[in-house]
């Protein structure tokens, strides 16, 4: 490991590989190091559904990105448009009164250009017909501004990016964990590493890019930054994101940036494993999620509803509602549906490992819902909800239909239908954490900013390590796009810096 590299990237997920591709594209000798073996490499990106949110003005912007631009369904598909103004408004909806941050403005401005850049490197995309569109008047109507996912989802995204990196001449080493940054004076010159056998080594580089995720898989840091409820959170993705990148940067005086009290959370199957499972087929792996609550109601252990399930499209609420579930008594809730909505429930409710109960009557369903402390309150909750549904308003899942409830202290604002058609089903859920929001401040070059305001020479960061992108939630699909945008920037910045020190 005594070879001098121009750029070393720590991590092998979407952001890391975008940084590596950008640096290699600039002609630098690039090494990616990954502490996991090949079976767990790819970070959280491999666990995702591969959806990416970006600005586009219509169908013509999407066609250059598609795996199959001749797909016959395209002729009967309404994609709409997703403007920079809409993206900005969606992000502002989670900012708790903050204006758009510098990082958010960068994300918006560079989102489409970055998708075009990925497509130019062989990453192709497909319309998300199964989860982001409904049939209406014979057409596929997309909703919520999220239209495309990487081919073969998160696994396909990482595989395509890794293939591109290798095709460009880059190298990756697995079972190679970064333990500390090497420095000469104030400049970062490489990394101290440890392999799977416990042997230490050193890698010297002109620049280092930290792209090794947040602290979501570190129970102690979750409790410290997010609060005691998060000690029991399920980790939706990799067990490898335990905060070492942050700790290495802080050891050099890096500035903490962003909202450390927030994270991306999702309602998850209560009985899922502690971490995501890459050993089961990918289409099932992501299905530990349970995000069709907008088609029914959620009740806690006290038998009460606790969120407005129809407040907005689920793209804009699941990150917040995952947290809300975890904060309930016992850290769990039940999602309740009737058979009217069964055809609309996503595949995550039907896959082999989905846990649920089914009953021919509501009374029998209530009796079998474990953990409910007050079944009388549960009966009253469902009865009051059913009585409050505005029947005169038509149900339409392609828009915020205004079919709500009247007179409830906690309304359901859209998609409210009576729970009255057997058989009935209930799914037990808890809160699952995907990634954390607090991170480092990075400059326009992707350089890590020191507490006194200057860039730490030779140190760059991207992906979950970039703070200031998300605060109290996020529009679904923004995370992968952010990783790609800031990954590309960090790779380009590291390549330029390495060139000046060669």
NUTORZA-837349 format. One record per residue (C-alpha): residue in one letter; x, y, z. Coordinates in steps of 0.5 Angstrom, whole numbers, plus 500, padded with zeros to 3 digits. Example, Ala and Ser with C-alpha at 12.3 -4.5 7.8 and 13.67 -1.06 7.14 Angstrom:
BEGIN
<voro res="A" x="525" y="491" z="516"/>
<voro res="S" x="527" y="498" z="514"/>
// end
This chain:
BEGIN
<voro res="X" x="500" y="500" z="500"/>
<voro res="X" x="506" y="505" z="499"/>
<voro res="X" x="504" y="507" z="493"/>
<voro res="X" x="502" y="515" z="492"/>
<voro res="X" x="495" y="516" z="489"/>
<voro res="X" x="493" y="522" z="487"/>
<voro res="X" x="486" y="522" z="490"/>
<voro res="X" x="483" y="516" z="495"/>
<voro res="X" x="476" y="516" z="496"/>
<voro res="X" x="473" y="513" z="503"/>
<voro res="X" x="467" y="509" z="502"/>
<voro res="X" x="464" y="506" z="496"/>
<voro res="X" x="457" y="508" z="495"/>
<voro res="X" x="453" y="513" z="490"/>
<voro res="X" x="457" y="519" z="493"/>
<voro res="X" x="464" y="516" z="493"/>
<voro res="X" x="463" y="513" z="486"/>
<voro res="X" x="461" y="519" z="483"/>
<voro res="X" x="467" y="523" z="487"/>
<voro res="X" x="472" y="517" z="484"/>
<voro res="X" x="469" y="518" z="477"/>
<voro res="X" x="470" y="525" z="477"/>
<voro res="X" x="477" y="525" z="479"/>
<voro res="X" x="479" y="519" z="474"/>
<voro res="X" x="475" y="523" z="469"/>
<voro res="X" x="480" y="529" z="470"/>
<voro res="X" x="486" y="524" z="469"/>
<voro res="X" x="488" y="523" z="476"/>
<voro res="X" x="490" y="516" z="479"/>
<voro res="X" x="484" y="514" z="484"/>
<voro res="X" x="483" y="509" z="489"/>
<voro res="X" x="477" y="507" z="493"/>
<voro res="X" x="477" y="504" z="499"/>
<voro res="X" x="472" y="500" z="503"/>
<voro res="X" x="472" y="497" z="510"/>
<voro res="X" x="466" y="492" z="508"/>
<voro res="X" x="468" y="486" z="504"/>
<voro res="X" x="465" y="486" z="497"/>
<voro res="X" x="458" y="483" z="500"/>
<voro res="X" x="457" y="489" z="504"/>
<voro res="X" x="460" y="494" z="500"/>
<voro res="X" x="456" y="500" z="497"/>
<voro res="X" x="454" y="503" z="503"/>
<voro res="X" x="447" y="505" z="504"/>
<voro res="X" x="446" y="506" z="496"/>
<voro res="X" x="445" y="499" z="495"/>
<voro res="X" x="439" y="499" z="500"/>
<voro res="X" x="435" y="504" z="496"/>
<voro res="X" x="430" y="504" z="491"/>
<voro res="X" x="434" y="508" z="487"/>
<voro res="X" x="429" y="514" z="486"/>
<voro res="X" x="433" y="520" z="484"/>
<voro res="X" x="429" y="527" z="485"/>
<voro res="X" x="431" y="533" z="480"/>
<voro res="X" x="429" y="539" z="476"/>
<voro res="X" x="426" y="537" z="469"/>
<voro res="X" x="421" y="541" z="465"/>
<voro res="X" x="418" y="535" z="461"/>
<voro res="X" x="418" y="529" z="457"/>
<voro res="X" x="424" y="531" z="453"/>
<voro res="X" x="428" y="532" z="459"/>
<voro res="X" x="427" y="525" z="461"/>
<voro res="X" x="428" y="521" z="454"/>
<voro res="X" x="436" y="522" z="454"/>
<voro res="X" x="436" y="519" z="461"/>
<voro res="X" x="432" y="513" z="460"/>
<voro res="X" x="434" y="505" z="459"/>
<voro res="X" x="429" y="504" z="454"/>
<voro res="X" x="426" y="511" z="450"/>
<voro res="X" x="422" y="507" z="446"/>
<voro res="X" x="418" y="504" z="452"/>
<voro res="X" x="411" y="504" z="449"/>
<voro res="X" x="408" y="506" z="456"/>
<voro res="X" x="411" y="513" z="454"/>
<voro res="X" x="406" y="515" z="449"/>
<voro res="X" x="400" y="514" z="455"/>
<voro res="X" x="404" y="517" z="461"/>
<voro res="X" x="404" y="524" z="464"/>
<voro res="X" x="410" y="526" z="467"/>
<voro res="X" x="408" y="533" z="468"/>
<voro res="X" x="414" y="538" z="470"/>
<voro res="X" x="418" y="539" z="476"/>
<voro res="X" x="421" y="546" z="476"/>
<voro res="X" x="427" y="549" z="480"/>
<voro res="X" x="421" y="553" z="484"/>
<voro res="X" x="417" y="547" z="486"/>
<voro res="X" x="424" y="543" z="488"/>
<voro res="X" x="425" y="549" z="492"/>
<voro res="X" x="418" y="550" z="495"/>
<voro res="X" x="419" y="542" z="497"/>
<voro res="X" x="425" y="543" z="501"/>
<voro res="X" x="423" y="549" z="504"/>
<voro res="X" x="417" y="545" z="507"/>
<voro res="X" x="422" y="541" z="511"/>
<voro res="X" x="426" y="547" z="513"/>
<voro res="X" x="422" y="549" z="520"/>
<voro res="X" x="422" y="557" z="517"/>
<voro res="X" x="429" y="557" z="515"/>
<voro res="X" x="431" y="560" z="508"/>
<voro res="X" x="434" y="555" z="503"/>
<voro res="X" x="441" y="553" z="505"/>
<voro res="X" x="447" y="554" z="500"/>
<voro res="X" x="447" y="547" z="500"/>
<voro res="X" x="440" y="546" z="498"/>
<voro res="X" x="441" y="551" z="492"/>
<voro res="X" x="447" y="547" z="489"/>
<voro res="X" x="442" y="541" z="490"/>
<voro res="X" x="437" y="544" z="486"/>
<voro res="X" x="441" y="548" z="481"/>
<voro res="X" x="446" y="542" z="479"/>
<voro res="X" x="441" y="536" z="480"/>
<voro res="X" x="439" y="535" z="472"/>
<voro res="X" x="446" y="536" z="470"/>
<voro res="X" x="448" y="531" z="474"/>
<voro res="X" x="443" y="526" z="472"/>
<voro res="X" x="445" y="528" z="465"/>
<voro res="X" x="453" y="527" z="467"/>
<voro res="X" x="451" y="520" z="470"/>
<voro res="X" x="447" y="518" z="464"/>
<voro res="X" x="453" y="520" z="460"/>
<voro res="X" x="457" y="515" z="464"/>
<voro res="X" x="452" y="509" z="463"/>
<voro res="X" x="448" y="510" z="468"/>
<voro res="X" x="441" y="509" z="466"/>
<voro res="X" x="434" y="510" z="469"/>
<voro res="X" x="427" y="508" z="468"/>
<voro res="X" x="420" y="511" z="470"/>
<voro res="X" x="417" y="509" z="477"/>
<voro res="X" x="411" y="506" z="474"/>
<voro res="X" x="410" y="501" z="480"/>
<voro res="X" x="410" y="507" z="486"/>
<voro res="X" x="410" y="514" z="483"/>
<voro res="X" x="404" y="513" z="478"/>
<voro res="X" x="397" y="511" z="478"/>
<voro res="X" x="392" y="509" z="472"/>
<voro res="X" x="387" y="515" z="471"/>
<voro res="X" x="383" y="516" z="465"/>
<voro res="X" x="387" y="510" z="461"/>
<voro res="X" x="394" y="514" z="462"/>
<voro res="X" x="399" y="513" z="467"/>
<voro res="X" x="399" y="519" z="471"/>
<voro res="X" x="406" y="521" z="476"/>
<voro res="X" x="405" y="525" z="482"/>
<voro res="X" x="409" y="528" z="487"/>
<voro res="X" x="415" y="530" z="482"/>
<voro res="X" x="419" y="524" z="483"/>
<voro res="X" x="419" y="520" z="476"/>
<voro res="X" x="425" y="516" z="475"/>
<voro res="X" x="429" y="511" z="479"/>
<voro res="X" x="436" y="508" z="477"/>
<voro res="X" x="435" y="501" z="473"/>
<voro res="X" x="435" y="495" z="478"/>
<voro res="X" x="435" y="500" z="483"/>
<voro res="X" x="440" y="502" z="488"/>
<voro res="X" x="444" y="496" z="487"/>
<voro res="X" x="444" y="497" z="479"/>
<voro res="X" x="446" y="504" z="481"/>
<voro res="X" x="452" y="502" z="485"/>
<voro res="X" x="454" y="497" z="480"/>
<voro res="X" x="453" y="501" z="474"/>
<voro res="X" x="458" y="507" z="477"/>
<voro res="X" x="463" y="502" z="480"/>
<voro res="X" x="463" y="499" z="473"/>
<voro res="X" x="464" y="506" z="470"/>
<voro res="X" x="470" y="507" z="475"/>
<voro res="X" x="473" y="501" z="473"/>
<voro res="X" x="473" y="502" z="466"/>
<voro res="X" x="476" y="509" z="467"/>
<voro res="X" x="482" y="505" z="470"/>
<voro res="X" x="480" y="506" z="477"/>
<voro res="X" x="482" y="501" z="483"/>
<voro res="X" x="478" y="499" z="489"/>
<voro res="X" x="480" y="495" z="495"/>
<voro res="X" x="475" y="492" z="500"/>
<voro res="X" x="476" y="490" z="507"/>
<voro res="X" x="480" y="496" z="508"/>
<voro res="X" x="478" y="501" z="513"/>
<voro res="X" x="480" y="508" z="514"/>
<voro res="X" x="482" y="509" z="521"/>
<voro res="X" x="486" y="516" z="521"/>
<voro res="X" x="488" y="522" z="517"/>
<voro res="X" x="495" y="523" z="515"/>
<voro res="X" x="498" y="530" z="515"/>
<voro res="X" x="504" y="534" z="514"/>
<voro res="X" x="503" y="540" z="517"/>
<voro res="X" x="496" y="542" z="516"/>
<voro res="X" x="495" y="538" z="509"/>
<voro res="X" x="492" y="532" z="509"/>
<voro res="X" x="497" y="527" z="506"/>
<voro res="X" x="493" y="520" z="506"/>
<voro res="X" x="490" y="515" z="511"/>
<voro res="X" x="492" y="510" z="516"/>
<voro res="X" x="488" y="504" z="515"/>
<voro res="X" x="487" y="497" z="517"/>
<voro res="X" x="485" y="491" z="514"/>
<voro res="X" x="480" y="485" z="515"/>
<voro res="X" x="486" y="481" z="519"/>
<voro res="X" x="487" y="487" z="523"/>
<voro res="X" x="494" y="489" z="520"/>
<voro res="X" x="495" y="497" z="519"/>
<voro res="X" x="498" y="500" z="513"/>
<voro res="X" x="498" y="507" z="510"/>
<voro res="X" x="496" y="510" z="504"/>
<voro res="X" x="499" y="516" z="501"/>
<voro res="X" x="495" y="521" z="497"/>
<voro res="X" x="495" y="528" z="494"/>
<voro res="X" x="488" y="529" z="496"/>
<voro res="X" x="483" y="525" z="501"/>
<voro res="X" x="475" y="525" z="499"/>
<voro res="X" x="471" y="522" z="505"/>
<voro res="X" x="465" y="519" z="503"/>
<voro res="X" x="463" y="514" z="508"/>
<voro res="X" x="456" y="516" z="511"/>
<voro res="X" x="454" y="518" z="517"/>
<voro res="X" x="453" y="516" z="524"/>
<voro res="X" x="446" y="512" z="523"/>
<voro res="X" x="449" y="505" z="525"/>
<voro res="X" x="452" y="508" z="531"/>
<voro res="X" x="447" y="507" z="537"/>
<voro res="X" x="451" y="511" z="542"/>
<voro res="X" x="452" y="517" z="537"/>
<voro res="X" x="444" y="516" z="535"/>
<voro res="X" x="443" y="517" z="543"/>
<voro res="X" x="447" y="523" z="543"/>
<voro res="X" x="445" y="527" z="537"/>
<voro res="X" x="438" y="524" z="536"/>
<voro res="X" x="435" y="522" z="543"/>
<voro res="X" x="434" y="516" z="547"/>
<voro res="X" x="428" y="514" z="543"/>
<voro res="X" x="433" y="512" z="537"/>
<voro res="X" x="437" y="507" z="541"/>
<voro res="X" x="432" y="502" z="539"/>
<voro res="X" x="431" y="504" z="532"/>
<voro res="X" x="432" y="499" z="526"/>
<voro res="X" x="437" y="501" z="521"/>
<voro res="X" x="434" y="501" z="514"/>
<voro res="X" x="441" y="500" z="511"/>
<voro res="X" x="448" y="498" z="512"/>
<voro res="X" x="451" y="497" z="519"/>
<voro res="X" x="458" y="500" z="517"/>
<voro res="X" x="456" y="507" z="517"/>
<voro res="X" x="458" y="509" z="524"/>
<voro res="X" x="461" y="516" z="524"/>
<voro res="X" x="468" y="515" z="523"/>
<voro res="X" x="469" y="520" z="517"/>
<voro res="X" x="466" y="525" z="522"/>
<voro res="X" x="471" y="523" z="527"/>
<voro res="X" x="477" y="524" z="523"/>
<voro res="X" x="475" y="530" z="520"/>
<voro res="X" x="473" y="533" z="527"/>
<voro res="X" x="480" y="531" z="529"/>
<voro res="X" x="483" y="536" z="524"/>
<voro res="X" x="478" y="541" z="527"/>
<voro res="X" x="473" y="541" z="522"/>
<voro res="X" x="467" y="545" z="523"/>
<voro res="X" x="460" y="542" z="525"/>
<voro res="X" x="455" y="544" z="520"/>
<voro res="X" x="447" y="542" z="519"/>
<voro res="X" x="442" y="539" z="523"/>
<voro res="X" x="444" y="534" z="528"/>
<voro res="X" x="438" y="533" z="531"/>
<voro res="X" x="435" y="530" z="525"/>
<voro res="X" x="435" y="524" z="520"/>
<voro res="X" x="431" y="521" z="515"/>
<voro res="X" x="427" y="516" z="518"/>
<voro res="X" x="421" y="511" z="515"/>
<voro res="X" x="416" y="507" z="518"/>
<voro res="X" x="419" y="500" z="518"/>
<voro res="X" x="416" y="493" z="519"/>
<voro res="X" x="416" y="492" z="527"/>
<voro res="X" x="419" y="485" z="526"/>
<voro res="X" x="425" y="486" z="521"/>
<voro res="X" x="432" y="485" z="522"/>
<voro res="X" x="436" y="490" z="526"/>
<voro res="X" x="440" y="492" z="520"/>
<voro res="X" x="438" y="492" z="512"/>
<voro res="X" x="439" y="485" z="509"/>
<voro res="X" x="443" y="484" z="502"/>
<voro res="X" x="442" y="477" z="502"/>
<voro res="X" x="435" y="477" z="500"/>
<voro res="X" x="433" y="479" z="493"/>
<voro res="X" x="433" y="487" z="492"/>
<voro res="X" x="426" y="488" z="491"/>
<voro res="X" x="424" y="485" z="497"/>
<voro res="X" x="430" y="488" z="501"/>
<voro res="X" x="427" y="495" z="501"/>
<voro res="X" x="420" y="492" z="502"/>
<voro res="X" x="421" y="492" z="510"/>
<voro res="X" x="419" y="499" z="509"/>
<voro res="X" x="411" y="501" z="510"/>
<voro res="X" x="409" y="507" z="507"/>
<voro res="X" x="402" y="506" z="504"/>
<voro res="X" x="399" y="509" z="511"/>
<voro res="X" x="396" y="515" z="507"/>
<voro res="X" x="391" y="509" z="504"/>
<voro res="X" x="389" y="508" z="511"/>
<voro res="X" x="390" y="510" z="519"/>
<voro res="X" x="396" y="509" z="524"/>
<voro res="X" x="394" y="508" z="531"/>
<voro res="X" x="399" y="507" z="537"/>
<voro res="X" x="399" y="503" z="543"/>
<voro res="X" x="394" y="507" z="546"/>
<voro res="X" x="389" y="506" z="540"/>
<voro res="X" x="390" y="513" z="538"/>
<voro res="X" x="392" y="516" z="531"/>
<voro res="X" x="398" y="521" z="532"/>
<voro res="X" x="399" y="524" z="525"/>
<voro res="X" x="395" y="526" z="519"/>
<voro res="X" x="396" y="521" z="515"/>
<voro res="X" x="394" y="524" z="509"/>
<voro res="X" x="397" y="531" z="510"/>
<voro res="X" x="401" y="530" z="503"/>
<voro res="X" x="404" y="525" z="498"/>
<voro res="X" x="408" y="520" z="502"/>
<voro res="X" x="414" y="523" z="499"/>
<voro res="X" x="414" y="529" z="503"/>
<voro res="X" x="411" y="525" z="510"/>
<voro res="X" x="415" y="518" z="511"/>
<voro res="X" x="421" y="521" z="513"/>
<voro res="X" x="418" y="525" z="519"/>
<voro res="X" x="412" y="520" z="520"/>
<voro res="X" x="418" y="514" z="521"/>
<voro res="X" x="420" y="519" z="527"/>
<voro res="X" x="413" y="520" z="529"/>
<voro res="X" x="412" y="512" z="530"/>
<voro res="X" x="419" y="511" z="534"/>
<voro res="X" x="416" y="517" z="539"/>
<voro res="X" x="410" y="513" z="540"/>
<voro res="X" x="409" y="509" z="547"/>
<voro res="X" x="413" y="502" z="546"/>
<voro res="X" x="416" y="505" z="539"/>
<voro res="X" x="411" y="502" z="535"/>
<voro res="X" x="404" y="503" z="531"/>
<voro res="X" x="399" y="499" z="527"/>
<voro res="X" x="397" y="501" z="520"/>
<voro res="X" x="390" y="499" z="519"/>
<voro res="X" x="387" y="498" z="512"/>
<voro res="X" x="381" y="495" z="509"/>
<voro res="X" x="380" y="491" z="502"/>
<voro res="X" x="378" y="497" z="498"/>
<voro res="X" x="385" y="499" z="498"/>
<voro res="X" x="388" y="493" z="498"/>
<voro res="X" x="390" y="493" z="490"/>
<voro res="X" x="393" y="500" z="491"/>
<voro res="X" x="398" y="498" z="497"/>
<voro res="X" x="405" y="497" z="494"/>
<voro res="X" x="409" y="491" z="494"/>
<voro res="X" x="412" y="492" z="501"/>
<voro res="X" x="405" y="490" z="504"/>
<voro res="X" x="405" y="483" z="500"/>
<voro res="X" x="412" y="480" z="500"/>
<voro res="X" x="414" y="474" z="503"/>
<voro res="X" x="417" y="477" z="510"/>
<voro res="X" x="411" y="482" z="511"/>
<voro res="X" x="408" y="481" z="518"/>
<voro res="X" x="401" y="483" z="518"/>
<voro res="X" x="394" y="480" z="521"/>
<voro res="X" x="388" y="479" z="517"/>
<voro res="X" x="381" y="479" z="520"/>
<voro res="X" x="374" y="478" z="517"/>
<voro res="X" x="371" y="484" z="522"/>
<voro res="X" x="374" y="490" z="525"/>
<voro res="X" x="373" y="487" z="532"/>
<voro res="X" x="377" y="481" z="531"/>
<voro res="X" x="382" y="485" z="528"/>
<voro res="X" x="382" y="489" z="534"/>
<voro res="X" x="383" y="483" z="539"/>
<voro res="X" x="389" y="481" z="535"/>
<voro res="X" x="393" y="487" z="535"/>
<voro res="X" x="398" y="486" z="540"/>
<voro res="X" x="401" y="491" z="544"/>
<voro res="X" x="394" y="495" z="544"/>
<voro res="X" x="393" y="498" z="551"/>
<voro res="X" x="386" y="500" z="551"/>
<voro res="X" x="382" y="497" z="546"/>
<voro res="X" x="376" y="501" z="548"/>
<voro res="X" x="380" y="507" z="545"/>
<voro res="X" x="382" y="504" z="539"/>
<voro res="X" x="374" y="502" z="537"/>
<voro res="X" x="372" y="509" z="539"/>
<voro res="X" x="378" y="512" z="534"/>
<voro res="X" x="376" y="508" z="528"/>
<voro res="X" x="369" y="509" z="529"/>
<voro res="X" x="370" y="517" z="530"/>
<voro res="X" x="374" y="516" z="524"/>
<voro res="X" x="369" y="513" z="520"/>
<voro res="X" x="364" y="517" z="522"/>
<voro res="X" x="368" y="524" z="520"/>
<voro res="X" x="370" y="521" z="513"/>
<voro res="X" x="367" y="526" z="507"/>
<voro res="X" x="363" y="521" z="503"/>
<voro res="X" x="361" y="527" z="498"/>
<voro res="X" x="368" y="528" z="495"/>
<voro res="X" x="371" y="523" z="490"/>
<voro res="X" x="378" y="519" z="492"/>
<voro res="X" x="383" y="520" z="487"/>
<voro res="X" x="390" y="518" z="489"/>
<voro res="X" x="394" y="522" z="483"/>
<voro res="X" x="392" y="528" z="487"/>
<voro res="X" x="391" y="531" z="494"/>
<voro res="X" x="384" y="530" z="493"/>
<voro res="X" x="381" y="534" z="499"/>
<voro res="X" x="377" y="528" z="501"/>
<voro res="X" x="378" y="529" z="508"/>
<voro res="X" x="375" y="528" z="515"/>
<voro res="X" x="370" y="533" z="519"/>
<voro res="X" x="370" y="535" z="526"/>
<voro res="X" x="376" y="531" z="528"/>
<voro res="X" x="381" y="534" z="533"/>
<voro res="X" x="387" y="531" z="528"/>
<voro res="X" x="384" y="531" z="521"/>
<voro res="X" x="386" y="526" z="515"/>
<voro res="X" x="386" y="532" z="510"/>
<voro res="X" x="386" y="527" z="504"/>
<voro res="X" x="385" y="520" z="501"/>
<voro res="X" x="380" y="519" z="507"/>
<voro res="X" x="376" y="513" z="506"/>
<voro res="X" x="372" y="509" z="511"/>
<voro res="X" x="375" y="503" z="514"/>
<voro res="X" x="369" y="498" z="513"/>
<voro res="X" x="370" y="493" z="507"/>
<voro res="X" x="372" y="486" z="510"/>
<voro res="X" x="377" y="483" z="510"/>
<voro res="X" x="381" y="488" z="514"/>
<voro res="X" x="389" y="488" z="515"/>
<voro res="X" x="393" y="491" z="520"/>
<voro res="X" x="401" y="492" z="520"/>
<voro res="X" x="406" y="493" z="526"/>
<voro res="X" x="411" y="498" z="524"/>
<voro res="X" x="417" y="502" z="528"/>
<voro res="X" x="421" y="507" z="526"/>
<voro res="X" x="427" y="506" z="522"/>
<voro res="X" x="433" y="510" z="520"/>
<voro res="X" x="436" y="511" z="514"/>
<voro res="X" x="441" y="517" z="514"/>
<voro res="X" x="443" y="523" z="519"/>
<voro res="X" x="443" y="530" z="517"/>
<voro res="X" x="448" y="533" z="521"/>
<voro res="X" x="455" y="533" z="518"/>
<voro res="X" x="461" y="537" z="515"/>
<voro res="X" x="461" y="544" z="512"/>
<voro res="X" x="464" y="544" z="505"/>
<voro res="X" x="466" y="549" z="500"/>
<voro res="X" x="465" y="550" z="493"/>
<voro res="X" x="470" y="546" z="491"/>
<voro res="X" x="468" y="540" z="496"/>
<voro res="X" x="473" y="542" z="501"/>
<voro res="X" x="472" y="540" z="508"/>
<voro res="X" x="472" y="547" z="512"/>
<voro res="X" x="476" y="548" z="518"/>
<voro res="X" x="472" y="551" z="524"/>
<voro res="X" x="476" y="558" z="523"/>
<voro res="X" x="473" y="558" z="516"/>
<voro res="X" x="479" y="556" z="511"/>
<voro res="X" x="479" y="549" z="507"/>
<voro res="X" x="483" y="544" z="510"/>
<voro res="X" x="488" y="543" z="505"/>
<voro res="X" x="487" y="536" z="501"/>
<voro res="X" x="481" y="534" z="505"/>
<voro res="X" x="474" y="533" z="501"/>
<voro res="X" x="467" y="530" z="503"/>
<voro res="X" x="461" y="528" z="500"/>
<voro res="X" x="454" y="524" z="501"/>
<voro res="X" x="451" y="524" z="508"/>
<voro res="X" x="458" y="527" z="511"/>
<voro res="X" x="455" y="534" z="508"/>
<voro res="X" x="451" y="538" z="513"/>
<voro res="X" x="446" y="543" z="511"/>
<voro res="X" x="442" y="539" z="506"/>
<voro res="X" x="436" y="537" z="510"/>
<voro res="X" x="433" y="539" z="516"/>
<voro res="X" x="426" y="536" z="519"/>
<voro res="X" x="425" y="531" z="513"/>
<voro res="X" x="426" y="531" z="506"/>
<voro res="X" x="423" y="530" z="499"/>
<voro res="X" x="423" y="523" z="497"/>
<voro res="X" x="429" y="521" z="492"/>
<voro res="X" x="433" y="527" z="494"/>
<voro res="X" x="438" y="523" z="498"/>
<voro res="X" x="441" y="520" z="492"/>
<voro res="X" x="441" y="526" z="488"/>
<voro res="X" x="445" y="530" z="493"/>
<voro res="X" x="450" y="524" z="494"/>
<voro res="X" x="451" y="525" z="486"/>
<voro res="X" x="451" y="532" z="486"/>
<voro res="X" x="456" y="533" z="492"/>
<voro res="X" x="460" y="527" z="490"/>
<voro res="X" x="462" y="530" z="483"/>
<voro res="X" x="464" y="537" z="486"/>
<voro res="X" x="468" y="533" z="491"/>
<voro res="X" x="472" y="529" z="486"/>
<voro res="X" x="473" y="535" z="481"/>
<voro res="X" x="475" y="539" z="487"/>
<voro res="X" x="480" y="533" z="490"/>
<voro res="X" x="483" y="532" z="483"/>
<voro res="X" x="484" y="540" z="482"/>
<voro res="X" x="488" y="540" z="489"/>
<voro res="X" x="492" y="534" z="487"/>
<voro res="X" x="494" y="537" z="481"/>
<voro res="X" x="497" y="543" z="484"/>
<voro res="X" x="501" y="538" z="489"/>
<voro res="X" x="503" y="533" z="484"/>
// end
